C-alpha cells in the first residue's frame, strides 16, 4: 500500500517532488523517482512496506532489460500462485514482492494480466520502447487513481491534492460534481470537484501514448444477478468466506482488524481467528457516547464489540472519538480530496492512528457486506416498496399513513422517509433512496445557483445508465448495483483509503473479494433480505461464530450523531458557512434556496442535516483549495 504519482509532459523533477510531498503520508517507509528524459516522462513512489520489506522491493521497479517500469499501490493477494506459474515458465525473480510479480506478469501478458489479479490496486507501467503509459485501477475501486489530461501533457496520482500543485492544472470548480455532492453526499462518476481532474473509474484501465492522447477501457464489469437464482447454501458461503479472509492475511507485518460490533466485522474477525492464533488478532473499535437527543442512531458499537472480543478471546483496543470535530473538519475535508460531510472518515483515521501506535500497518474491515448482502435502510424500503406494489393502492395508502411522522427522532424519521419513497414510481424511488436527505428533488436542484454555470440538472444523472441496465431486476437488487457502482467506491472506500493512508495504515476489505461478489450475485433476494432482517444468509452462515445479540442487532450508523451535533456545537459554523454573504461570494448556491433548507432543519420539518452539512463542507473545501499553493510555472518547468 503506497502512493504513486507521475506525468508525461514538459515538467521537471521539482514538480514530481512536490507531487510526492502531497502524498508522503501514504508511504512513510521509502521514496523513489524514475525519469525517461527523452520522452518527458517521470514517475514517483512513496512506499508503505508490507510484503518483502527489503530495499530490493523499492519502487519504481523495472524489468531486467529496462523496458518496463512500474509504480504500484496496493496488494496482489494471489501473487504467490502467479509467481509459481511464472517461475515454471522460466522467469527468475530478484525479490519476494508482489510488485515484481505484477511487473513480470504485465511484461508477459500486457493489459490481459488484469483478469488474473486478485487484489486491490492502482498502478502505472511505462513502456520505454513504445513510449506508452498504462494505468489501471482495481475492479471495485478500493484504491484511488486521479488524472489530469490537459492539452500539453498528462498527470496522475493516488490523490487529487498531488495534481493541484501543478500550475497547469486548472482549479475551476465542476458544478455538476457540486450538485451531486449536495444530492447524494458523494459524486458517482469520473468527475471530481475540479473540472480538470478526473477519477479513473473502478474496473477501468487506460493507455496514454507519446503525444499524451488518452484511451480508456473497461476491463471488468460488476456482474448482474441471473434472471432466476436458486437457493444457495450458507455452508458454502462460510467456506468461501474463510478462504477469502485467509488469502487477505498475507503480509510480512502484523495484521489487525476493525471490530465495530456489527455482523460484517464480527464475521471477518471470527474467520481471522481460524487462520491464526486469536491472541495475535488485535482489534480496534471506535467508542462513541450514546446520543441522548434520540435524533441519531449511534452509540452501541462498543458494547457489542466487547462481547465479541470476550467470546473470541482477542485483544480489543477502544478508541475514543470525541475530539473537537469543528477544529479537525477543514483538514479532514482536504485529506479526503472531496467535500464529504461524513465524520465516519475522522473516526476511521483515529482507529488507523491507534493501530499504528500498536505497531500494526494492516487492518481488515467489514466494509462491503451491506453493499453485497443488504444492510442499509434504503434496502428495507425498496423491499417494502416491492411487496406493497403487488397490492392495488397499498403503496400510496401506506405512504399517506406514515409520511407525516416527525423527523426529530430516529423511528419517526425512518417512517416518514419510507412514506415519502412509497409514493414514488420505482425509478424515482431508487434515485431518491440514494440520497441522504428527504428534501424534494426539485428543491435540491434549486440549491445550485443558475449563475454557477451549466450542469446536468437531472438529479438522476449519475445513475441513469445503470437504472436502464438493471430494469429487469428486483428493486433491492437494483439498489445494490447503485451501491456497488457509486456509494461504495465514491464514499465508503474513498474515506477508508484516504484516512488510513494518512496514518500509514492499509485497510483491506475481504467482503469485496470478487469471489464473494460473484456469490452474492447468485444469491436470491429472499436469502438477503426480509421485512425484519437484512443480510439473512450471512447471519445464518455465521450463527455458530457470532454472538446472538449481534446477529439480531439492527443496523447502526458509523460516525458521530451529526444531527445533534449540528443543532448544538456546530450551529454557529453552519450559520456562518451558509450565510447570504458567504454564499454570494462563492457563487455556487442560491441564498434563498439555502435559507429554505436551513429553516427546514431548524424547525425539524424535514430530514436535511446531511444536505445542509454538505453545503458547509463544500465551502470549507473550496477555502482549503484556495490556500493550498501550486508551484510557479517557472519552478515546474525547466527553462527552454
C-alpha positions as CSV (number, residue, x, y, z in Angstrom):
1,X,0.0,0.0,0.0
2,X,1.6,3.2,-1.2
3,X,1.3,6.4,-3.2
4,X,2.1,6.8,-6.8
5,X,2.4,10.0,-8.9
6,X,3.8,10.9,-12.3
7,X,3.5,12.8,-15.6
8,X,4.1,12.7,-19.3
9,X,4.8,16.3,-20.4
10,X,7.1,19.3,-20.2
11,X,7.7,19.3,-16.4
12,X,10.7,18.8,-14.3
13,X,11.8,16.9,-11.1
14,X,10.7,19.8,-8.9
15,X,7.1,19.1,-9.9
16,X,7.4,15.4,-9.2
17,X,8.9,16.1,-5.8
18,X,6.1,18.5,-5.0
19,X,3.5,15.9,-6.0
20,X,5.2,13.2,-3.9
21,X,5.3,15.6,-0.9
22,X,1.5,15.8,-1.1
23,X,1.2,12.0,-0.7
24,X,4.2,11.3,1.5
25,X,1.8,10.1,4.2
26,X,0.9,7.2,2.0
27,X,4.4,5.9,2.0
28,X,6.4,6.7,5.2
29,X,8.9,3.8,4.6
30,X,10.6,4.9,1.3
31,X,10.5,7.2,-1.7
32,X,11.8,6.9,-5.2
33,X,11.6,8.6,-8.6
34,X,12.5,7.5,-12.1
35,X,12.8,9.5,-15.3
36,X,12.8,8.9,-19.0
37,X,14.1,12.3,-20.0
38,X,14.0,11.7,-23.7
39,X,10.2,11.0,-23.5
40,X,9.5,13.7,-20.9
41,X,8.1,11.0,-18.6
42,X,8.6,10.8,-14.8
43,X,7.1,8.6,-12.1
44,X,7.4,8.5,-8.4
45,X,6.5,6.3,-5.5
46,X,6.0,6.6,-1.7
47,X,6.3,3.2,-0.1
48,X,4.5,1.6,2.8
49,X,6.3,-1.7,3.1
50,X,4.1,-4.7,3.8
51,X,5.3,-7.5,1.6
52,X,9.1,-8.0,1.2
53,X,10.4,-5.3,3.5
54,X,13.8,-5.3,1.8
55,X,15.3,-2.4,-0.2
56,X,15.3,-4.6,-3.3
57,X,11.5,-4.3,-3.4
58,X,11.5,-0.5,-3.5
59,X,9.8,1.3,-6.4
60,X,9.7,2.4,-9.1
61,X,10.8,-1.0,-10.2
62,X,11.9,-2.0,-13.7
63,X,12.3,-5.2,-15.6
64,X,15.8,-6.7,-16.1
65,X,16.0,-5.4,-19.7
66,X,14.8,-1.9,-18.5
67,X,11.9,-1.8,-20.9
68,X,9.0,-1.7,-18.3
69,X,8.9,0.5,-15.2
70,X,6.1,0.2,-12.6
71,X,4.8,2.3,-9.7
72,X,2.2,0.3,-7.8
73,X,-0.2,1.0,-4.9
74,X,-2.0,-1.9,-3.4
75,X,-1.7,-5.7,-2.7
76,X,-2.0,-8.7,-5.0
77,X,-3.3,-11.5,-2.7
78,X,-2.7,-14.3,-5.2
79,X,0.9,-13.2,-6.1
80,X,2.5,-16.4,-4.8
81,X,0.4,-18.6,-7.1
82,X,1.1,-16.2,-10.0
83,X,4.8,-16.3,-9.2
84,X,5.0,-20.1,-9.2
85,X,3.3,-20.1,-12.6
86,X,5.8,-17.6,-14.0
87,X,8.7,-19.5,-12.5
88,X,7.6,-22.7,-14.1
89,X,7.7,-20.8,-17.4
90,X,11.4,-20.0,-16.7
91,X,11.2,-16.5,-15.2
92,X,13.7,-15.6,-12.5
93,X,12.8,-13.2,-9.7
94,X,15.0,-10.8,-7.8
95,X,12.7,-10.1,-4.9
96,X,9.9,-11.7,-2.9
97,X,7.4,-8.8,-3.6
98,X,4.0,-8.8,-5.2
99,X,5.2,-5.7,-7.1
100,X,7.7,-7.7,-9.1
101,X,5.1,-10.4,-9.8
102,X,2.8,-7.8,-11.2
103,X,5.5,-6.2,-13.3
104,X,6.6,-9.5,-14.8
105,X,3.0,-10.6,-15.4
106,X,2.4,-7.3,-17.3
107,X,5.6,-7.9,-19.2
108,X,4.3,-11.3,-20.3
109,X,0.6,-10.6,-20.9
110,X,0.2,-6.8,-21.1
111,X,-3.3,-5.5,-20.3
112,X,-4.7,-9.0,-20.2
113,X,-2.9,-9.6,-16.8
114,X,-5.7,-7.6,-15.1
115,X,-8.0,-10.6,-15.5
116,X,-5.6,-12.6,-13.4
117,X,-5.3,-10.3,-10.4
118,X,-7.0,-10.9,-7.0
119,X,-6.2,-7.8,-5.1
120,X,-6.6,-4.1,-4.6
121,X,-4.5,-1.9,-6.8
122,X,-3.8,1.3,-8.7
123,X,-0.7,1.2,-10.8
124,X,1.2,2.7,-13.7
125,X,3.5,1.0,-16.2
126,X,5.8,2.9,-18.6
127,X,6.9,1.1,-21.8
128,X,10.2,2.7,-22.8
129,X,10.3,1.0,-26.2
130,X,6.9,2.3,-27.3
131,X,6.8,5.3,-25.1
132,X,3.3,4.4,-23.9
133,X,1.9,4.7,-20.4
134,X,-0.6,2.2,-19.0
135,X,-2.6,2.9,-15.8
136,X,-5.2,0.7,-14.1
137,X,-7.5,0.6,-11.1
138,X,-8.9,-2.4,-9.2
139,X,-12.3,-3.9,-10.1
140,X,-14.3,-2.3,-7.3
141,X,-12.3,0.9,-6.7
142,X,-10.7,0.1,-3.3
143,X,-7.6,2.1,-4.4
144,X,-8.0,5.6,-5.9
145,X,-6.4,6.9,-9.0
146,X,-6.7,10.5,-10.3
147,X,-5.5,12.0,-13.5
148,X,-5.5,15.3,-15.5
149,X,-5.4,15.1,-19.3
150,X,-4.5,18.6,-20.4
151,X,-3.6,19.9,-23.9
152,X,0.2,19.6,-23.4
153,X,0.5,16.6,-21.1
154,X,-0.9,14.0,-18.7
155,X,-0.5,13.8,-14.9
156,X,-1.7,11.1,-12.5
157,X,-1.6,10.4,-8.8
158,X,-3.1,8.4,-5.9
159,X,-4.7,11.6,-4.5
160,X,-6.2,14.7,-6.2
161,X,-4.2,17.1,-4.0
162,X,-1.0,15.9,-5.7
163,X,-2.3,17.2,-9.0
164,X,-3.2,20.7,-7.7
165,X,0.5,21.6,-7.2
166,X,0.9,21.7,-11.0
167,X,0.3,25.3,-12.2
168,X,-1.1,24.0,-15.5
169,X,-3.9,22.1,-13.8
170,X,-6.9,24.5,-13.6
171,X,-8.7,24.9,-10.3
172,X,-12.1,25.7,-11.8
173,X,-14.9,24.0,-9.9
174,X,-17.0,21.4,-11.5
175,X,-20.5,22.5,-10.7
176,X,-22.0,19.1,-11.8
177,X,-19.9,17.4,-9.1
178,X,-21.1,20.1,-6.6
179,X,-24.7,19.3,-7.4
180,X,-24.1,15.5,-7.0
181,X,-22.5,16.1,-3.6
182,X,-25.4,18.1,-2.5
183,X,-27.9,15.5,-3.6
184,X,-26.0,12.3,-2.5
185,X,-23.1,13.5,-0.3
186,X,-20.8,11.9,-3.0
187,X,-20.3,12.1,-6.8
188,X,-20.7,8.9,-8.7
189,X,-18.9,9.5,-11.9
190,X,-15.4,10.2,-13.2
191,X,-15.8,13.8,-12.2
192,X,-14.2,15.4,-9.2
193,X,-14.6,18.9,-7.6
194,X,-12.2,20.2,-10.3
195,X,-13.1,20.3,-14.0
196,X,-9.5,19.4,-14.9
197,X,-9.2,16.4,-12.7
198,X,-10.9,13.0,-13.2
199,X,-11.1,9.7,-11.4
200,X,-10.2,6.5,-13.2
201,X,-13.4,4.5,-12.6
202,X,-13.2,1.1,-10.9
203,X,-12.6,-1.8,-13.3
204,X,-11.1,0.6,-15.9
205,X,-7.6,1.0,-17.4
206,X,-6.1,3.5,-19.8
207,X,-3.3,3.9,-22.4
208,X,-1.6,7.2,-22.9
209,X,0.6,7.5,-26.0
210,X,3.7,9.6,-26.5
211,X,1.5,12.6,-27.5
212,X,-0.5,12.3,-24.2
213,X,-3.6,11.0,-26.1
214,X,-5.8,9.1,-23.6
215,X,-7.7,5.9,-24.4
216,X,-9.9,4.5,-21.6
217,X,-11.2,0.9,-21.5
218,X,-13.4,-1.1,-19.1
219,X,-11.8,-4.5,-18.3
220,X,-14.2,-5.6,-15.5
221,X,-17.9,-5.2,-15.1
222,X,-19.8,-6.0,-11.9
223,X,-22.0,-9.0,-12.7
224,X,-25.8,-8.7,-12.6
225,X,-27.9,-11.4,-10.9
226,X,-29.2,-14.0,-13.3
227,X,-33.0,-13.9,-14.2
228,X,-33.7,-16.5,-11.6
229,X,-31.5,-17.5,-8.7
230,X,-31.6,-20.9,-6.9
231,X,-31.1,-21.1,-3.2
232,X,-27.5,-21.2,-2.1
233,X,-26.2,-22.9,1.0
234,X,-25.0,-20.9,4.0
235,X,-22.2,-23.5,4.5
236,X,-20.9,-22.7,1.0
237,X,-20.7,-19.0,1.9
238,X,-18.9,-19.9,5.2
239,X,-16.2,-22.0,3.4
240,X,-15.7,-19.3,0.8
241,X,-15.6,-16.6,3.4
242,X,-12.8,-18.4,5.3
243,X,-10.8,-18.9,2.2
244,X,-11.0,-15.2,1.3
245,X,-10.0,-13.9,4.7
246,X,-7.1,-16.3,4.8
247,X,-5.9,-15.0,1.4
248,X,-6.1,-11.4,2.6
249,X,-4.0,-12.1,5.7
250,X,-0.8,-12.4,3.6
251,X,1.8,-9.9,4.8
252,X,5.2,-9.6,6.3
253,X,4.0,-7.3,9.1
254,X,1.4,-7.7,11.9
255,X,-2.3,-7.6,10.9
256,X,-5.2,-6.4,13.0
257,X,-8.9,-5.7,12.4
258,X,-11.7,-3.2,12.9
259,X,-14.4,-4.7,15.2
260,X,-17.4,-2.5,15.2
261,X,-19.7,-5.0,16.9
262,X,-21.7,-5.4,13.7
263,X,-22.3,-8.6,11.7
264,X,-19.7,-7.9,9.0
265,X,-16.7,-7.0,11.1
266,X,-17.5,-9.7,13.6
267,X,-17.6,-12.3,10.8
268,X,-14.3,-11.2,9.5
269,X,-12.6,-11.3,12.9
270,X,-14.1,-14.7,13.7
271,X,-12.7,-16.0,10.4
272,X,-9.3,-14.5,11.1
273,X,-9.2,-16.4,14.4
274,X,-9.5,-19.7,12.5
275,X,-6.4,-18.8,10.4
276,X,-4.1,-17.6,13.2
277,X,-3.7,-17.5,17.0
278,X,-6.6,-15.3,18.3
279,X,-4.2,-13.7,20.7
280,X,-2.4,-12.2,17.7
281,X,-5.5,-10.6,16.3
282,X,-5.6,-7.1,17.8
283,X,-8.9,-5.4,17.1
284,X,-10.0,-1.8,17.3
285,X,-13.4,-0.2,17.9
286,X,-14.5,3.4,17.9
287,X,-16.1,4.5,21.2
288,X,-18.9,7.0,20.6
289,X,-21.1,8.3,23.5
290,X,-24.8,7.4,23.2
291,X,-26.8,10.2,21.6
292,X,-29.1,11.5,24.3
293,X,-31.2,13.5,21.9
294,X,-32.5,10.4,20.1
295,X,-32.0,12.3,16.8
296,X,-29.3,9.9,15.6
297,X,-28.7,6.2,15.7
298,X,-25.2,5.8,17.3
299,X,-23.6,4.6,20.4
300,X,-23.9,0.9,20.9
301,X,-20.9,-0.4,18.9
302,X,-18.5,-0.7,21.8
303,X,-20.9,-2.8,23.9
304,X,-21.2,-5.5,21.2
305,X,-17.5,-5.3,20.2
306,X,-16.6,-6.1,23.8
307,X,-18.9,-9.1,23.9
308,X,-17.4,-10.4,20.6
309,X,-13.8,-9.9,21.9
310,X,-14.6,-11.8,25.1
311,X,-16.1,-14.7,23.0
312,X,-13.1,-14.9,20.7
313,X,-10.6,-14.1,23.5
314,X,-8.9,-11.5,21.4
315,X,-7.4,-8.1,22.4
316,X,-9.8,-5.1,21.8
317,X,-8.5,-1.5,21.8
318,X,-11.2,1.1,22.4
319,X,-10.7,4.3,20.5
320,X,-12.5,7.4,21.9
321,X,-13.7,9.6,19.2
322,X,-15.0,12.7,21.0
323,X,-12.4,15.1,19.6
324,X,-13.2,18.7,18.7
325,X,-14.8,18.0,15.3
326,X,-15.1,21.6,14.2
327,X,-11.3,22.1,14.5
328,X,-10.5,19.0,12.5
329,X,-13.1,19.4,9.8
330,X,-11.1,21.6,7.4
331,X,-8.1,19.3,7.4
332,X,-10.2,16.2,7.1
333,X,-12.0,17.5,4.0
334,X,-8.8,18.4,2.3
335,X,-7.3,15.0,3.1
336,X,-10.4,13.3,1.6
337,X,-10.0,15.1,-1.8
338,X,-13.8,15.5,-1.8
339,X,-16.1,17.7,0.4
340,X,-17.6,14.6,2.1
341,X,-19.5,15.6,5.2
342,X,-19.2,12.2,7.0
343,X,-17.4,12.1,10.3
344,X,-17.0,8.3,9.9
345,X,-13.9,9.4,8.0
346,X,-12.4,11.0,11.0
347,X,-13.2,8.0,13.2
348,X,-11.5,5.8,10.6
349,X,-8.4,7.9,10.9
350,X,-8.4,7.8,14.7
351,X,-8.6,4.0,14.5
352,X,-5.8,3.9,12.0
353,X,-3.6,6.1,14.2
354,X,-4.2,3.9,17.2
355,X,-3.4,0.8,15.1
356,X,-0.1,2.4,14.0
357,X,0.7,3.2,17.7
358,X,0.3,-0.5,18.3
359,X,2.8,-1.4,15.5
360,X,0.1,-2.5,13.1
361,X,0.2,-1.5,9.4
362,X,-2.7,-3.6,8.1
363,X,-6.3,-3.7,9.3
364,X,-9.1,-6.0,7.9
365,X,-12.6,-4.4,7.9
366,X,-16.2,-5.5,7.3
367,X,-16.7,-2.8,4.6
368,X,-18.9,-4.1,1.7
369,X,-21.2,-6.5,3.5
370,X,-24.1,-4.1,3.3
371,X,-23.5,-3.4,-0.4
372,X,-23.5,-7.1,-1.3
373,X,-26.0,-8.8,1.0
374,X,-28.1,-5.7,2.0
375,X,-27.9,-3.8,5.3
376,X,-29.0,-0.2,4.7
377,X,-32.4,1.3,5.5
378,X,-32.9,2.0,1.8
379,X,-32.7,-1.7,1.1
380,X,-35.5,-2.3,3.5
381,X,-37.5,0.5,2.0
382,X,-37.1,-1.0,-1.5
383,X,-38.1,-4.4,-0.2
384,X,-41.3,-2.9,1.3
385,X,-41.9,-0.9,-1.8
386,X,-41.8,-4.1,-4.0
387,X,-44.0,-6.0,-1.6
388,X,-46.7,-3.3,-1.4
389,X,-46.6,-2.7,-5.1
390,X,-48.1,-6.1,-5.7
391,X,-51.3,-5.0,-3.9
392,X,-53.5,-2.3,-5.6
393,X,-53.4,1.1,-3.8
394,X,-51.3,-0.4,-0.9
395,X,-48.2,1.7,-1.6
396,X,-50.0,5.1,-1.7
397,X,-52.3,4.3,1.2
398,X,-49.4,3.3,3.4
399,X,-47.5,6.4,2.2
400,X,-50.3,8.7,3.3
401,X,-50.5,7.0,6.7
402,X,-46.8,7.3,7.7
403,X,-45.3,10.1,5.6
404,X,-46.1,12.8,8.2
405,X,-44.2,11.4,11.1
406,X,-41.9,13.9,12.8
407,X,-38.2,13.8,11.8
408,X,-36.7,14.8,15.1
409,X,-36.4,11.2,16.4
410,X,-35.0,8.1,14.7
411,X,-38.2,6.0,14.2
412,X,-40.2,9.0,13.1
413,X,-37.6,10.0,10.6
414,X,-37.4,6.5,9.2
415,X,-41.2,6.1,8.9
416,X,-41.5,9.5,7.3
417,X,-38.8,8.7,4.8
418,X,-40.4,5.4,4.0
419,X,-43.7,7.1,3.4
420,X,-42.0,9.5,1.0
421,X,-40.4,6.7,-1.0
422,X,-43.6,4.6,-1.2
423,X,-45.3,7.4,-3.0
424,X,-42.8,7.4,-5.9
425,X,-42.5,5.3,-9.1
426,X,-39.8,2.6,-9.0
427,X,-37.0,4.6,-10.7
428,X,-37.8,7.7,-8.7
429,X,-37.8,5.7,-5.5
430,X,-34.4,4.2,-6.4
431,X,-32.8,7.5,-7.1
432,X,-34.3,9.2,-4.0
433,X,-33.3,6.3,-1.8
434,X,-29.6,7.0,-2.6
435,X,-30.0,10.5,-1.2
436,X,-29.1,11.1,2.5
437,X,-32.0,13.7,2.7
438,X,-35.7,13.8,2.4
439,X,-35.6,17.3,0.7
440,X,-37.5,17.1,-2.6
441,X,-35.6,16.7,-5.8
442,X,-36.9,20.0,-7.1
443,X,-35.7,21.8,-4.0
444,X,-32.3,20.1,-4.3
445,X,-31.9,21.3,-7.8
446,X,-32.8,24.9,-6.8
447,X,-29.9,25.0,-4.4
448,X,-27.3,25.2,-7.1
449,X,-27.2,28.8,-8.4
450,X,-28.1,29.2,-12.0
451,X,-25.2,31.7,-12.4
452,X,-22.8,29.0,-11.3
453,X,-22.6,27.5,-14.8
454,X,-24.2,24.8,-17.0
455,X,-24.6,21.4,-15.5
456,X,-26.8,18.4,-15.8
457,X,-29.9,19.4,-14.0
458,X,-31.4,15.9,-13.8
459,X,-30.9,14.6,-10.3
460,X,-30.7,11.0,-11.5
461,X,-27.9,11.8,-13.9
462,X,-25.2,9.8,-12.1
463,X,-27.4,6.7,-12.1
464,X,-29.4,7.0,-15.3
465,X,-27.3,4.5,-17.4
466,X,-27.4,1.9,-14.5
467,X,-31.1,2.3,-14.0
468,X,-31.7,1.4,-17.6
469,X,-29.3,-1.6,-17.4
470,X,-31.0,-3.1,-14.3
471,X,-34.6,-2.6,-15.2
472,X,-35.5,-6.3,-15.1
473,X,-34.1,-6.8,-11.6
474,X,-35.9,-6.7,-8.2
475,X,-35.8,-3.2,-6.7
476,X,-33.4,-4.3,-3.9
477,X,-31.0,-5.8,-6.4
478,X,-31.1,-2.6,-8.4
479,X,-30.2,-0.6,-5.3
480,X,-27.3,-2.9,-4.6
481,X,-26.0,-2.2,-8.0
482,X,-26.2,1.5,-7.4
483,X,-24.3,1.0,-4.1
484,X,-21.5,-1.1,-5.8
485,X,-21.1,1.4,-8.6
486,X,-21.3,4.6,-6.7
487,X,-21.9,4.8,-2.9
488,X,-19.2,2.2,-2.2
489,X,-16.2,3.4,-4.2
490,X,-17.0,7.1,-4.1
491,X,-17.9,7.4,-0.4
492,X,-17.0,4.4,1.8
493,X,-13.9,3.2,0.1
494,X,-12.7,6.7,-0.6
495,X,-12.7,7.8,3.0
496,X,-11.4,4.4,4.2
497,X,-8.4,4.6,1.9
498,X,-7.6,8.3,2.4
499,X,-7.9,8.2,6.2
500,X,-6.0,5.0,6.7
501,X,-3.2,6.2,4.5
502,X,-2.9,9.5,6.4
503,X,-1.6,7.3,9.2
504,X,0.3,4.8,7.0
505,X,-2.2,2.0,7.6
506,X,-3.6,-0.2,4.9
507,X,-7.3,-1.2,5.1
508,X,-8.3,-4.4,3.5
509,X,-11.8,-5.4,2.5
510,X,-12.3,-9.2,2.4
511,X,-16.1,-8.9,1.7
512,X,-15.3,-7.2,-1.6
513,X,-13.3,-10.1,-2.9
514,X,-14.5,-10.9,-6.5
515,X,-15.4,-14.4,-5.4
516,X,-17.8,-13.1,-2.8
517,X,-19.2,-10.6,-5.3
518,X,-20.0,-13.4,-7.7
519,X,-21.5,-15.5,-4.8
520,X,-23.7,-12.6,-3.7
521,X,-25.0,-12.1,-7.3
522,X,-26.1,-15.8,-7.3
523,X,-27.9,-15.4,-4.0
524,X,-31.7,-14.9,-4.3
525,X,-33.2,-11.7,-2.8
526,X,-35.2,-13.8,-0.3
527,X,-31.9,-15.0,1.2
528,X,-30.5,-11.5,1.5
529,X,-33.5,-9.6,3.0
530,X,-36.8,-9.9,4.6
531,X,-39.2,-7.5,6.3
532,X,-37.4,-7.8,9.7
533,X,-33.9,-8.8,8.7
534,X,-31.1,-7.9,6.3
535,X,-28.0,-10.0,5.4
536,X,-30.1,-13.1,6.1
537,X,-27.6,-15.6,4.5
538,X,-24.6,-14.1,6.2
539,X,-26.3,-14.1,9.6
540,X,-27.3,-17.8,9.0
541,X,-23.8,-18.7,7.9
542,X,-22.2,-17.1,11.0
543,X,-24.8,-18.3,13.5
544,X,-22.3,-20.6,15.3
545,X,-19.5,-18.0,15.4
546,X,-21.1,-14.6,16.1
547,X,-22.9,-13.6,19.3
548,X,-26.7,-13.8,19.0
549,X,-27.1,-10.2,20.1
550,X,-25.0,-9.1,17.2
551,X,-26.9,-11.3,14.7
552,X,-30.2,-9.8,16.0
553,X,-28.9,-6.3,16.1
554,X,-30.4,-3.6,13.8
555,X,-28.1,-1.6,11.6
556,X,-26.4,1.4,13.3
557,X,-24.5,4.2,11.7
558,X,-20.8,4.6,11.9
559,X,-19.7,8.1,12.6
560,X,-21.0,10.8,15.0
561,X,-24.5,12.0,15.8
562,X,-24.5,14.6,13.1
563,X,-28.0,16.0,13.6
564,X,-27.5,16.6,17.3
565,X,-24.0,18.0,16.7
566,X,-25.2,20.5,14.0
567,X,-28.0,21.7,16.3
568,X,-25.6,22.2,19.1
569,X,-21.8,22.7,19.0
570,X,-21.7,23.3,15.2
571,X,-24.7,25.6,15.0
572,X,-22.5,28.8,14.6
573,X,-20.3,27.1,12.0
574,X,-23.4,26.1,9.9
575,X,-24.8,29.7,10.2
576,X,-21.5,31.3,9.1
577,X,-20.8,28.9,6.1
578,X,-24.4,29.2,4.8
579,X,-24.9,33.0,5.4
580,X,-26.0,35.1,2.4
581,X,-22.7,36.9,2.4
582,X,-20.6,33.7,2.1
583,X,-23.0,32.2,-0.4
584,X,-22.9,35.3,-2.6
585,X,-19.1,35.5,-2.5
586,X,-18.7,31.8,-3.6
587,X,-21.4,31.9,-6.2
588,X,-22.3,28.2,-6.2
589,X,-25.5,28.2,-4.2
590,X,-28.8,30.2,-4.3
591,X,-29.2,32.1,-1.0
592,X,-33.0,31.9,-1.0
593,X,-33.0,28.2,-1.6
594,X,-30.4,27.7,1.1
595,X,-32.4,29.8,3.5
596,X,-35.4,27.4,3.0
597,X,-33.2,24.5,3.7
598,X,-31.9,26.0,6.9
599,X,-35.4,26.8,8.1
600,X,-36.5,23.2,7.4
601,X,-33.6,21.9,9.6
602,X,-34.1,24.5,12.4
603,X,-37.8,23.7,12.6
604,X,-37.4,19.9,12.2
605,X,-39.8,19.9,9.3
606,X,-37.6,17.7,7.1
607,X,-34.5,15.5,7.5
608,X,-32.0,17.7,5.7
609,X,-29.0,17.6,8.1
610,X,-26.6,15.8,5.7
611,X,-27.6,18.1,2.8
612,X,-27.1,21.2,4.8
613,X,-23.8,20.0,6.2
614,X,-22.6,19.2,2.7
615,X,-23.1,22.9,1.8
616,X,-20.9,23.7,4.7
617,X,-18.3,21.2,3.7
618,X,-18.2,22.4,0.1
619,X,-17.5,26.0,1.2
620,X,-14.7,24.8,3.6
621,X,-13.2,22.6,0.9
622,X,-13.1,25.5,-1.6
623,X,-11.3,27.6,1.1
624,X,-8.8,24.9,1.6
625,X,-8.2,24.7,-2.1
626,X,-7.6,28.4,-2.4
627,X,-5.0,28.4,0.4
628,X,-3.0,25.5,-0.9
629,X,-0.3,26.8,-3.2
630,X,0.8,25.4,-6.5
631,X,4.3,25.6,-7.9
632,X,5.1,28.6,-10.1
633,X,5.3,27.8,-13.8
634,X,9.0,28.7,-13.8
635,X,9.6,26.1,-11.0
636,X,7.6,23.3,-12.6
637,X,9.2,23.6,-16.0
638,X,12.8,23.8,-17.0
639,X,13.9,26.9,-18.9
640,X,13.6,26.3,-22.7
